[in-house]
Amino acid sequence: MSASVTLATNRRILTQLRHDPRTVVLLLVVPTLLMVLLRFVFNSPEQFGGIAPALLGIFPFTLMFLITSVTTLRERTSGTLERLMTMPIAKLDLLLGYALAFGLLAVVQVALAALVSVTWLGLDVASSVWLLLLVAVLDALLGMALGLFVSAFARTEFQAVQFMPVVVLPQFLLCGLLQPRDEMGLLLSWISDVLPLSYAVDALDRVTHSAEFDGTLVRDLAVVAGSALLALVLGAATLRRRTP
């Protein structure tokens, strides 16, 4: 691994995104706008406070998955990734460069959404706001890592988008947002227990409604961070040197 290669890849991706304002707006502004929309859809601070913590993680998770998978695939189909990989560069260096670039965007994305939610939309956080930001950023990084991983199995941008119903929607349905996980059927509860988004939603709900930093919260954070790291390692292992 080489820090210089990782940083060079990070700078290249950020430079490309700087010249793509639509993607930047989608990444940074849309989650905040969705939170504002949600607040006025419910028109009740209590209802908003009940669902907002989970969506503060789900919105960035979904957008980071979509943007990362499509952007990485575009690099491959355009030949950029293939030319880079003819050089003596480790696959993990490239993916870490992508992860660092999108990770920085994830921090800004989540910070904007959380700031507006707490200061303007009236979201009450029992624990530290910084802890809320940490959990939400880890959730966005998880979406980014899964996007990098699944991009290796797509040949077109449309195929990359088709992974959303397979990877994102089941986690959304089973994460506990629509129905408490302990009230689901036994099989669905077991499936929910192995999906990382479930632990991210649990952590966000715990941070919002409890000031206690307990072992369960540590476990949730470890599962989300470990799942993101595992997805990056698997992405490096499945990254092809040739454009399909």
C-alpha positions as CSV (number, residue, x, y, z in Angstrom):
1,M,0.0,0.0,0.0
2,S,1.1,3.5,-0.7
3,A,-0.2,6.7,0.9
4,S,0.9,8.8,-2.0
5,V,-1.1,6.7,-4.5
6,T,-4.1,6.9,-2.3
7,L,-3.9,10.6,-1.9
8,A,-3.3,11.1,-5.6
9,T,-6.5,9.1,-6.4
10,N,-8.4,11.1,-3.8
11,R,-7.3,14.4,-5.4
12,R,-8.3,13.2,-8.9
13,I,-11.8,12.1,-7.9
14,L,-12.4,15.4,-6.0
15,T,-11.2,17.4,-9.0
16,Q,-13.6,15.5,-11.3
17,L,-16.5,16.0,-8.9
18,R,-15.7,19.7,-8.7
19,H,-16.5,19.9,-12.4
20,D,-19.8,18.0,-12.0
21,P,-22.0,20.3,-10.0
22,R,-25.1,18.2,-10.5
23,T,-23.5,15.3,-8.7
24,V,-22.2,17.6,-5.9
25,V,-25.7,19.0,-5.4
26,L,-27.2,15.5,-5.3
27,L,-24.6,14.4,-2.7
28,L,-24.6,17.5,-0.5
29,V,-28.0,19.1,-0.8
30,V,-30.6,16.4,-1.5
31,P,-30.4,14.7,1.9
32,T,-31.0,18.0,3.7
33,L,-33.9,18.9,1.4
34,L,-35.4,15.5,2.1
35,M,-35.2,16.0,5.8
36,V,-36.9,19.4,5.4
37,L,-39.6,17.8,3.3
38,L,-40.1,15.1,5.9
39,R,-40.5,17.6,8.7
40,F,-43.3,19.4,6.9
41,V,-44.9,16.2,5.7
42,F,-45.5,15.2,9.3
43,N,-45.9,18.8,10.6
44,S,-45.4,17.5,14.1
45,P,-42.1,17.6,16.1
46,E,-43.0,14.4,17.9
47,Q,-43.6,12.4,14.7
48,F,-40.6,13.9,13.0
49,G,-38.4,13.0,16.0
50,G,-39.6,9.4,15.9
51,I,-38.5,8.8,12.3
52,A,-35.9,11.4,11.5
53,P,-32.9,9.7,13.2
54,A,-33.3,6.6,11.1
55,L,-33.7,8.5,7.8
56,L,-30.7,10.7,8.7
57,G,-28.7,7.6,8.1
58,I,-30.8,6.0,5.4
59,F,-30.8,8.9,3.0
60,P,-26.9,9.3,2.9
61,F,-26.5,5.5,2.8
62,T,-28.7,5.3,-0.3
63,L,-27.2,8.3,-2.2
64,M,-23.6,7.3,-1.4
65,F,-24.3,3.8,-2.7
66,L,-25.9,5.1,-5.9
67,I,-23.3,7.8,-6.7
68,T,-20.3,5.7,-5.8
69,S,-21.3,2.6,-7.8
70,V,-22.1,4.6,-10.9
71,T,-19.0,6.8,-10.7
72,T,-16.7,3.8,-10.2
73,L,-18.3,1.9,-13.1
74,R,-17.9,5.0,-15.3
75,E,-14.2,5.0,-14.5
76,R,-14.0,1.4,-15.6
77,T,-16.0,1.6,-18.8
78,S,-14.2,4.8,-19.9
79,G,-10.9,2.9,-19.6
80,T,-9.5,5.2,-16.8
81,L,-9.4,2.5,-14.2
82,E,-7.8,0.0,-16.6
83,R,-5.0,2.4,-17.6
84,L,-4.3,3.1,-13.9
85,M,-4.2,-0.6,-13.1
86,T,-1.5,-1.2,-15.8
87,M,0.8,0.7,-13.4
88,P,2.4,-0.8,-10.3
89,I,-0.6,0.2,-8.1
90,A,-2.3,-2.0,-5.6
91,K,-6.0,-2.4,-6.0
92,L,-6.6,-1.5,-2.3
93,D,-4.7,1.8,-2.9
94,L,-7.2,2.8,-5.6
95,L,-10.2,1.8,-3.6
96,L,-8.9,3.7,-0.5
97,G,-8.4,6.7,-2.7
98,Y,-12.1,6.5,-3.8
99,A,-13.2,5.9,-0.3
100,L,-11.3,8.9,1.1
101,A,-12.7,11.2,-1.6
102,F,-16.3,10.0,-1.1
103,G,-15.8,9.8,2.6
104,L,-14.9,13.5,2.8
105,L,-18.1,14.3,0.8
106,A,-20.1,12.0,3.2
107,V,-18.8,14.1,6.2
108,V,-20.1,17.3,4.6
109,Q,-23.3,15.7,3.5
110,V,-24.2,14.3,6.9
111,A,-23.0,17.5,8.7
112,L,-25.4,19.7,6.6
113,A,-28.4,17.4,7.1
114,A,-27.8,17.0,10.8
115,L,-27.1,20.7,11.4
116,V,-30.4,21.7,9.7
117,S,-32.3,18.9,11.5
118,V,-31.1,19.9,14.9
119,T,-31.0,23.7,14.7
120,W,-34.0,24.4,12.4
121,L,-36.2,21.3,12.2
122,G,-36.3,20.8,16.0
123,L,-34.7,17.3,16.2
124,D,-33.8,16.6,19.8
125,V,-30.6,14.6,20.5
126,A,-30.3,13.2,24.0
127,S,-26.7,12.3,23.5
128,S,-23.9,14.4,21.9
129,V,-24.5,15.8,18.4
130,W,-21.0,14.8,17.6
131,L,-21.9,11.2,18.3
132,L,-24.9,11.5,16.1
133,L,-22.7,12.8,13.3
134,L,-20.3,9.9,13.8
135,V,-23.0,7.3,13.4
136,A,-24.5,9.0,10.4
137,V,-21.1,9.4,8.7
138,L,-20.3,5.7,9.3
139,D,-23.7,4.9,7.7
140,A,-22.8,7.0,4.6
141,L,-19.4,5.3,4.4
142,L,-21.1,1.9,4.5
143,G,-23.2,2.9,1.5
144,M,-20.1,4.1,-0.3
145,A,-18.2,0.9,0.5
146,L,-21.1,-1.3,-0.7
147,G,-21.3,0.9,-3.9
148,L,-17.6,0.3,-4.6
149,F,-18.1,-3.4,-4.1
150,V,-21.1,-4.0,-6.3
151,S,-19.7,-1.8,-9.1
152,A,-17.3,-4.7,-9.8
153,F,-20.3,-6.9,-10.9
154,A,-21.9,-4.4,-13.2
155,R,-21.1,-3.8,-16.9
156,T,-23.2,-0.7,-17.4
157,E,-24.4,2.2,-15.3
158,F,-28.0,0.8,-15.6
159,Q,-26.9,-2.5,-14.2
160,A,-25.2,-0.6,-11.3
161,V,-28.5,1.1,-10.5
162,Q,-30.3,-2.3,-10.7
163,F,-28.3,-3.4,-7.6
164,M,-30.3,-0.9,-5.5
165,P,-33.3,-3.2,-5.1
166,V,-31.0,-6.1,-4.2
167,V,-28.7,-4.3,-1.8
168,V,-30.5,-1.2,-0.5
169,L,-34.2,-1.9,-0.4
170,P,-34.1,-5.1,1.7
171,Q,-32.0,-3.3,4.3
172,F,-34.5,-0.4,4.2
173,L,-37.5,-2.7,4.7
174,L,-35.9,-4.7,7.5
175,C,-33.9,-2.1,9.4
176,G,-36.7,-1.5,11.9
177,L,-37.9,1.8,10.4
178,L,-41.3,0.5,9.2
179,Q,-41.7,-2.2,11.8
180,P,-39.8,-2.9,15.1
181,R,-37.4,-5.7,14.4
182,D,-38.5,-7.7,17.4
183,E,-42.1,-7.7,16.1
184,M,-41.1,-9.2,12.7
185,G,-41.5,-12.9,11.8
186,L,-38.7,-15.1,13.0
187,L,-37.1,-15.5,9.5
188,L,-37.2,-11.8,8.8
189,S,-35.8,-11.0,12.2
190,W,-32.9,-13.4,11.6
191,I,-32.2,-11.7,8.2
192,S,-32.4,-8.3,9.8
193,D,-29.8,-9.3,12.3
194,V,-27.2,-9.8,9.6
195,L,-27.9,-6.6,7.7
196,P,-25.6,-3.8,8.7
197,L,-28.1,-1.0,8.1
198,S,-30.2,-2.5,11.0
199,Y,-27.3,-1.7,13.4
200,A,-26.9,1.8,12.0
201,V,-30.6,2.6,12.5
202,D,-30.4,1.2,16.0
203,A,-27.4,3.3,16.8
204,L,-29.0,6.5,15.5
205,D,-32.1,5.8,17.5
206,R,-30.1,5.1,20.6
207,V,-28.0,8.3,20.2
208,T,-31.1,10.4,19.7
209,H,-33.2,9.1,22.6
210,S,-30.5,8.1,25.2
211,A,-27.5,9.9,26.6
212,E,-25.9,6.6,27.7
213,F,-22.9,5.3,25.8
214,D,-23.3,1.6,26.5
215,G,-22.0,-1.7,25.1
216,T,-24.9,-2.0,22.7
217,L,-24.0,1.3,21.0
218,V,-20.4,0.2,20.8
219,R,-21.4,-3.1,19.2
220,D,-23.6,-1.2,16.6
221,L,-20.8,1.1,15.7
222,A,-18.4,-1.8,15.4
223,V,-20.7,-3.7,13.1
224,V,-21.3,-0.7,10.8
225,A,-17.6,0.2,10.6
226,G,-16.5,-3.5,10.2
227,S,-19.1,-4.0,7.4
228,A,-17.8,-1.0,5.5
229,L,-14.2,-2.2,5.9
230,L,-15.2,-5.7,4.8
231,A,-16.9,-4.3,1.7
232,L,-13.8,-2.3,0.8
233,V,-11.6,-5.4,1.1
234,L,-14.0,-7.5,-1.0
235,G,-14.1,-4.7,-3.5
236,A,-10.3,-4.8,-3.8
237,A,-10.4,-8.5,-4.2
238,T,-13.0,-8.5,-7.0
239,L,-11.7,-5.4,-8.9
240,R,-11.0,-6.5,-12.4
241,R,-8.0,-5.2,-14.3
242,R,-9.8,-5.4,-17.7
243,T,-12.9,-3.5,-18.7
244,P,-15.7,-5.9,-19.5
